[in-house]
Amino acid sequence: MHKTEFSELEKCEKRKHDASKTLELASSSHQSTKSDMKQISLQECVDKTKRWDNKSLKSLAVDNSISEMVALEDLPFSFVESVGFVRLMKHLCPSYNLKSRQYFTSFICDKLYGKVSQKILELLKSFEKLSFTSDIWYDNCSRVSPLSLTCHGITEEFERKMIVLKAKVFNESRHTGENIAYKLEDILSLWEITKEKVKCVVRDAGANMKKGVNLLNVKHIDCASHKIQNVLKEGMKAQETVVAAITKCKKMATHFHHSTTAQDELANIQKRLNQKPLNIIQECATRWNSTFLCWSVFCKSKSLYVFMHRQIIKFPN
């Protein structure tokens, strides 16, 4: 055999030997990695099946996050027991023991409220002066009439802050000036706000609200928005054509709200004409802009309502 050929043969054999050794090392490394992966997966499996103690830091952190979500999103306490939320938590955090609504009610009302109220107290003390807005309204869902008090202040960094201090329910008591004064004073006392710190209270022009704030012996003024609304109402009343148009729209809106047949017909026609569905808005004296919004809906679909009146539904005169 020639010297050159022998040299090439040696090189070829060496390459084969090196390749075989590399393959063995790779196989050994793969088996080791696979074994490690099995061990990690097994450990993870054990951790997932192990439930957290309710007093552990992890569990309390989740409690706090859920409580903050309920409070910030204004969700009912029953949300934590809803089927969808329970399934979500089991999927995202199977080691966590989901608590009852009673637990979160206590957690939010006691622990979370305590923390937030303490920070608000510190913030209120940092203001030299505070102005307030107050109003009474009726909630149709809960059938209660609350009195709200919101404070407004400017920080040393010239940043405006607005804080709803409380919505105090009247229960069985009448909305007299004396009762209003008592409740407002109670809220101010709760937040350690002295009357000397009150710059001004903005309220509506109702006689009871005027008397109530008067009894507090603090400066108070009428709400500009209420004044403008009253001017608009009186201005529209002076125009017969406007009054007639408002009355007609109110009757039509009432008809749609009381007739499911009319609602279905309207939805079907809008769908056939490829029109964007518009909800009929009822005019309400105590809801600002409701008259404007009611008119806007009818004006946008005027031809549609004319067609319905002539062909399908006879609206009340």
HUQUI-V826880 format. One record per helix or strand. SS is the DSSP state (h for helix, s for strand). FROM is the first residue (numbers start at 1). LEN is the number of residues. Records with the same first field share a line. If there is no record, write none. Layout:
SS = FROM-LEN  FROM-LEN
This chain:
h = 3-47  57-16  77-5  83-10  101-26  177-14  195-3  207-10  224-14  240-19  260-13  290-11  302-10
s = 130-10  144-11  160-10  198-6  220-3
